[in-house]
């Protein structure tokens, strides 16, 4: 069991299995929201312990497509933790323990700021890997 929580600890959850993969998104929305490192979890492996009702959703404006979730108390960025999809990204920073995973990819590298250096050998994509 992998536990996860937010800065204020009002919201807690568990993953019954390790996430599918970890990746880094360089889009402006994730960078500005402070959640560039993402783990991809399967919906049926996430179990809420407390505080699901404390999550607020930021609906995207064009050209963005995906809603982003935040804690209403501490504003911790959560990724897409309320997604209806079978698999979705959440901020890797939410997990309380370590993972055995290594970063698999960098997406939206074309949006990466010049001051950020990519320092691993993970595959890089200018757009989302599914559209590259």
Secondary structure as a PSIPRED ss2 file (coil, helix, strand):
# PSIPRED VFORMAT (PSIPRED V4.0)

   1 X C   1.000  0.000  0.000
   2 X E   0.000  0.000  1.000
   3 X E   0.000  0.000  1.000
   4 X E   0.000  0.000  1.000
   5 X E   0.000  0.000  1.000
   6 X C   1.000  0.000  0.000
   7 X C   1.000  0.000  0.000
   8 X C   1.000  0.000  0.000
   9 X C   1.000  0.000  0.000
  10 X C   1.000  0.000  0.000
  11 X C   1.000  0.000  0.000
  12 X E   0.000  0.000  1.000
  13 X E   0.000  0.000  1.000
  14 X E   0.000  0.000  1.000
  15 X E   0.000  0.000  1.000
  16 X C   1.000  0.000  0.000
  17 X C   1.000  0.000  0.000
  18 X C   1.000  0.000  0.000
  19 X C   1.000  0.000  0.000
  20 X C   1.000  0.000  0.000
  21 X E   0.000  0.000  1.000
  22 X E   0.000  0.000  1.000
  23 X E   0.000  0.000  1.000
  24 X E   0.000  0.000  1.000
  25 X E   0.000  0.000  1.000
  26 X C   1.000  0.000  0.000
  27 X C   1.000  0.000  0.000
  28 X H   0.000  1.000  0.000
  29 X H   0.000  1.000  0.000
  30 X H   0.000  1.000  0.000
  31 X H   0.000  1.000  0.000
  32 X H   0.000  1.000  0.000
  33 X H   0.000  1.000  0.000
  34 X C   1.000  0.000  0.000
  35 X C   1.000  0.000  0.000
  36 X C   1.000  0.000  0.000
  37 X E   0.000  0.000  1.000
  38 X E   0.000  0.000  1.000
  39 X E   0.000  0.000  1.000
  40 X E   0.000  0.000  1.000
  41 X E   0.000  0.000  1.000
  42 X E   0.000  0.000  1.000
  43 X H   0.000  1.000  0.000
  44 X H   0.000  1.000  0.000
  45 X H   0.000  1.000  0.000
  46 X E   0.000  0.000  1.000
  47 X E   0.000  0.000  1.000
  48 X E   0.000  0.000  1.000
  49 X E   0.000  0.000  1.000
  50 X E   0.000  0.000  1.000
  51 X C   1.000  0.000  0.000
  52 X H   0.000  1.000  0.000
  53 X H   0.000  1.000  0.000
  54 X H   0.000  1.000  0.000
  55 X E   0.000  0.000  1.000
  56 X E   0.000  0.000  1.000
  57 X E   0.000  0.000  1.000
  58 X E   0.000  0.000  1.000
  59 X C   1.000  0.000  0.000
  60 X C   1.000  0.000  0.000
  61 X C   1.000  0.000  0.000
  62 X C   1.000  0.000  0.000
  63 X C   1.000  0.000  0.000
  64 X C   1.000  0.000  0.000
  65 X C   1.000  0.000  0.000
  66 X C   1.000  0.000  0.000
  67 X C   1.000  0.000  0.000
  68 X E   0.000  0.000  1.000
  69 X E   0.000  0.000  1.000
  70 X E   0.000  0.000  1.000
  71 X E   0.000  0.000  1.000
  72 X C   1.000  0.000  0.000
  73 X C   1.000  0.000  0.000
  74 X C   1.000  0.000  0.000
  75 X C   1.000  0.000  0.000
  76 X C   1.000  0.000  0.000
  77 X E   0.000  0.000  1.000
  78 X E   0.000  0.000  1.000
  79 X E   0.000  0.000  1.000
  80 X C   1.000  0.000  0.000
  81 X C   1.000  0.000  0.000
  82 X C   1.000  0.000  0.000
  83 X C   1.000  0.000  0.000
  84 X C   1.000  0.000  0.000
  85 X C   1.000  0.000  0.000
  86 X C   1.000  0.000  0.000
  87 X E   0.000  0.000  1.000
  88 X E   0.000  0.000  1.000
  89 X E   0.000  0.000  1.000
  90 X E   0.000  0.000  1.000
  91 X E   0.000  0.000  1.000
  92 X H   0.000  1.000  0.000
  93 X H   0.000  1.000  0.000
  94 X H   0.000  1.000  0.000
  95 X E   0.000  0.000  1.000
  96 X C   1.000  0.000  0.000
  97 X C   1.000  0.000  0.000
  98 X C   1.000  0.000  0.000
  99 X C   1.000  0.000  0.000
 100 X C   1.000  0.000  0.000
 101 X C   1.000  0.000  0.000
 102 X C   1.000  0.000  0.000
 103 X E   0.000  0.000  1.000
 104 X E   0.000  0.000  1.000
 105 X E   0.000  0.000  1.000
 106 X E   0.000  0.000  1.000
 107 X E   0.000  0.000  1.000
 108 X C   1.000  0.000  0.000
 109 X H   0.000  1.000  0.000
 110 X H   0.000  1.000  0.000
 111 X H   0.000  1.000  0.000
 112 X C   1.000  0.000  0.000
 113 X C   1.000  0.000  0.000
 114 X C   1.000  0.000  0.000
 115 X C   1.000  0.000  0.000
 116 X C   1.000  0.000  0.000
 117 X C   1.000  0.000  0.000
 118 X C   1.000  0.000  0.000
 119 X C   1.000  0.000  0.000
 120 X C   1.000  0.000  0.000
 121 X C   1.000  0.000  0.000
 122 X C   1.000  0.000  0.000
 123 X E   0.000  0.000  1.000
 124 X E   0.000  0.000  1.000
 125 X C   1.000  0.000  0.000
 126 X C   1.000  0.000  0.000
 127 X C   1.000  0.000  0.000
 128 X C   1.000  0.000  0.000
 129 X C   1.000  0.000  0.000
 130 X C   1.000  0.000  0.000
 131 X C   1.000  0.000  0.000
 132 X C   1.000  0.000  0.000
